[in-house]
Amino acid sequence: MLRRRSGRDHEQTILFACGRLDGRCGGGRRLSAPAAGLATRAFWFLRHGETDWNAQNRSQGNVDIPLNAAGLAQARVAAGLLAHRGIVTLVSSPLSRARVTAEIVAAAIGVAVSFDDGLHEAAFGVEEGQPMTAWFADWIAGVATPAEAETFAALRVRATAAINRALARPAPVLVVAHGALFRAVRAEMGLAPNVRTPNATPLFCTPGAPWTLTPAG
């Protein structure tokens, strides 16, 4: 069962969700200007390492799926990439796939982990554990929300508030969280939202119109 809403959002997803990290599509168009809600401070973002459900293309939501062996290895590589970046604040989702990723990084960089419930993954309702099919793009566009799920608009508000709480702390800041949540953050940054963020790839997020995302290397 889906809750449906018609409107221009679906057309915008077709026009702009083109798969580029910088949000640029054909003809140099971007999704939108950055929304005013996100604090204009640079920060690091890290999606958790891989889980078995990631590998199977199943939606996780708030089901607490642990990292698999590949995800643990990815977290260790990310920790190496984030060493010597001067990070002094590390804030994570409390879900174990993010928490363990954050703890591996924290051990490498010598910073304690704080947790913010506002960084937990989107609730996908009846679609949790199901394949990531066409329903997911419709959910992002605001056209259809699975029964018992959080709307993408509500996720965007929650994610922005959680990121802003992290950015109010001493910089440089590292946020460790989730893929769908970062899609909402991308929307707030003025970037095309429906772009997959790779597992355990540190991104340096720089304010702008739109923001710039630079993988660590």
C-alpha positions as CSV (number, residue, x, y, z in Angstrom):
1,M,0.0,0.0,0.0
2,L,1.4,3.4,-1.0
3,R,0.4,6.9,-0.1
4,R,0.4,8.9,-3.3
5,R,0.8,12.5,-4.1
6,S,0.7,14.0,-7.6
7,G,2.6,17.1,-8.6
8,R,5.7,18.4,-10.3
9,D,8.2,16.6,-7.9
10,H,8.1,13.4,-10.1
11,E,8.9,15.4,-13.2
12,Q,11.8,17.0,-11.4
13,T,13.3,13.6,-10.5
14,I,13.1,12.5,-14.2
15,L,14.7,15.7,-15.3
16,F,17.5,16.1,-12.7
17,A,18.2,12.8,-11.0
18,C,21.0,12.1,-13.5
19,G,23.4,10.3,-11.3
20,R,26.3,12.8,-11.0
21,L,27.8,13.5,-7.6
22,D,27.9,17.2,-8.4
23,G,24.2,17.4,-9.3
24,R,24.8,18.7,-12.8
25,C,22.7,17.3,-15.6
26,G,22.4,17.8,-19.3
27,G,22.9,21.4,-20.3
28,G,24.5,22.3,-17.0
29,R,21.2,22.3,-15.1
30,R,21.0,21.6,-11.4
31,L,18.2,20.4,-9.2
32,S,17.7,23.6,-7.2
33,A,19.5,26.3,-5.2
34,P,20.6,25.2,-1.7
35,A,17.8,25.4,0.9
36,A,18.4,27.9,3.7
37,G,18.2,25.4,6.5
38,L,21.6,23.7,6.3
39,A,24.4,25.5,8.1
40,T,27.1,26.7,5.6
41,R,30.0,25.0,7.2
42,A,32.2,22.5,5.5
43,F,32.2,19.0,7.0
44,W,33.1,15.3,6.4
45,F,30.4,12.8,5.7
46,L,30.9,9.0,5.7
47,R,28.2,6.5,4.9
48,H,28.6,3.2,6.8
49,G,30.4,0.2,5.4
50,E,28.6,-2.5,3.4
51,T,26.1,-4.9,4.9
52,D,24.6,-8.1,3.5
53,W,21.4,-6.2,2.6
54,N,23.4,-3.6,0.8
55,A,25.0,-6.3,-1.3
56,Q,21.6,-7.8,-2.0
57,N,20.1,-4.4,-2.9
58,R,17.5,-4.6,-0.1
59,S,16.3,-1.5,1.8
60,Q,17.4,-1.5,5.4
61,G,15.7,1.5,7.0
62,N,15.7,1.1,10.7
63,V,16.3,-2.7,10.7
64,D,19.7,-2.9,12.5
65,I,21.7,-4.9,10.0
66,P,25.4,-5.3,10.9
67,L,28.4,-4.7,8.7
68,N,29.6,-7.8,6.8
69,A,33.3,-8.7,6.4
70,A,33.6,-6.4,3.3
71,G,32.0,-3.5,5.3
72,L,34.4,-3.9,8.2
73,A,37.3,-3.8,5.7
74,Q,35.9,-0.7,4.0
75,A,35.6,1.0,7.4
76,R,39.3,0.4,8.1
77,V,40.2,1.8,4.7
78,A,38.0,4.9,5.4
79,A,39.7,5.3,8.8
80,G,43.1,5.5,7.0
81,L,41.8,8.0,4.6
82,L,40.5,10.2,7.4
83,A,43.6,10.1,9.5
84,H,45.6,13.3,9.8
85,R,42.6,15.4,8.6
86,G,42.4,17.2,12.0
87,I,38.9,16.0,12.8
88,V,37.9,16.8,16.3
89,T,34.2,16.0,16.3
90,L,32.7,12.7,15.3
91,V,28.9,12.3,15.4
92,S,27.2,9.0,14.3
93,S,23.8,7.4,13.8
94,P,23.2,4.9,16.6
95,L,22.4,2.0,14.2
96,S,25.1,-0.6,14.5
97,R,26.3,-0.4,10.8
98,A,27.0,3.3,11.3
99,R,28.1,3.0,14.9
100,V,30.7,0.3,14.2
101,T,32.0,2.2,11.2
102,A,32.3,5.3,13.4
103,E,34.1,3.4,16.2
104,I,36.7,2.0,13.7
105,V,37.4,5.5,12.4
106,A,37.4,6.9,16.0
107,A,40.1,4.4,17.1
108,A,42.3,5.5,14.1
109,I,41.9,9.3,14.6
110,G,41.8,9.4,18.4
111,V,38.4,11.1,18.7
112,A,35.4,9.9,20.8
113,V,32.1,9.1,19.1
114,S,28.9,10.9,19.9
115,F,25.6,9.7,18.8
116,D,22.5,11.6,17.5
117,D,19.2,9.7,17.1
118,G,18.3,12.2,14.3
119,L,21.0,10.6,12.1
120,H,19.2,7.2,12.0
121,E,18.2,5.9,8.6
122,A,14.8,6.7,7.0
123,A,12.0,4.4,8.1
124,F,10.8,2.6,5.0
125,G,7.7,1.0,6.6
126,V,6.4,-2.0,4.7
127,E,9.4,-1.8,2.2
128,E,12.0,-2.5,4.8
129,G,13.9,-5.6,3.8
130,Q,12.4,-5.4,0.3
131,P,14.3,-4.9,-3.0
132,M,15.2,-1.3,-4.0
133,T,12.8,-1.0,-6.9
134,A,10.8,1.8,-8.5
135,W,9.1,2.6,-5.2
136,F,12.3,4.2,-3.9
137,A,12.5,6.9,-6.7
138,D,8.8,7.6,-6.2
139,W,9.4,8.0,-2.4
140,I,12.3,10.5,-3.0
141,A,10.1,12.5,-5.5
142,G,7.3,12.7,-3.0
143,V,4.9,10.9,-5.4
144,A,4.4,7.8,-3.2
145,T,5.4,6.9,0.4
146,P,5.2,3.3,1.5
147,A,2.7,2.5,4.3
148,E,4.2,3.3,7.8
149,A,7.2,5.0,6.2
150,E,8.7,8.4,6.8
151,T,8.1,10.9,4.0
152,F,11.2,12.1,2.2
153,A,10.2,15.7,3.1
154,A,10.1,14.7,6.8
155,L,13.5,13.0,6.5
156,R,14.9,16.1,4.9
157,V,13.8,18.3,7.9
158,R,15.2,15.7,10.4
159,A,18.5,15.2,8.6
160,T,19.1,18.9,8.3
161,A,18.5,19.5,12.0
162,A,20.8,16.6,12.9
163,I,23.6,17.8,10.6
164,N,23.2,21.3,12.0
165,R,23.6,20.0,15.6
166,A,26.8,18.4,14.5
167,L,28.0,21.5,12.8
168,A,27.4,23.6,15.9
169,R,30.3,21.6,17.5
170,P,34.0,22.2,17.1
171,A,35.3,21.8,13.5
172,P,36.4,19.8,11.6
173,V,33.3,17.6,12.0
174,L,32.8,14.0,10.7
175,V,29.2,12.7,10.4
176,V,28.7,9.0,10.0
177,A,25.3,8.0,8.8
178,H,23.2,6.4,6.0
179,G,22.5,6.5,2.3
180,A,18.9,7.6,2.1
181,L,19.5,10.2,4.8
182,F,22.4,11.6,2.8
183,R,20.0,11.8,-0.2
184,A,17.9,14.2,1.9
185,V,21.0,16.1,2.8
186,R,21.9,16.3,-0.9
187,A,18.5,17.8,-1.6
188,E,19.2,20.4,1.0
189,M,22.5,21.1,-0.6
190,G,20.9,21.9,-3.9
191,L,22.2,18.6,-5.5
192,A,20.2,15.9,-7.3
193,P,19.0,13.7,-4.4
194,N,18.6,10.3,-6.0
195,V,22.3,9.5,-6.3
196,R,23.8,6.6,-4.4
197,T,26.6,7.4,-2.0
198,P,29.2,4.5,-2.0
199,N,29.7,2.7,1.2
200,A,32.5,3.9,3.4
201,T,33.7,6.6,1.0
202,P,34.6,9.8,3.0
203,L,33.2,12.9,1.3
204,F,34.3,16.5,2.1
205,C,31.2,18.7,1.8
206,T,31.9,22.3,0.9
207,P,29.2,25.0,1.0
208,G,28.2,26.6,-2.3
209,A,25.4,27.0,-4.8
210,P,25.3,24.0,-5.0
211,W,27.6,22.4,-2.5
212,T,30.6,20.4,-3.7
213,L,31.3,16.8,-2.6
214,T,35.0,15.8,-2.8
215,P,35.9,12.1,-2.1
216,A,39.0,11.6,0.1
217,G,42.0,10.4,-1.7
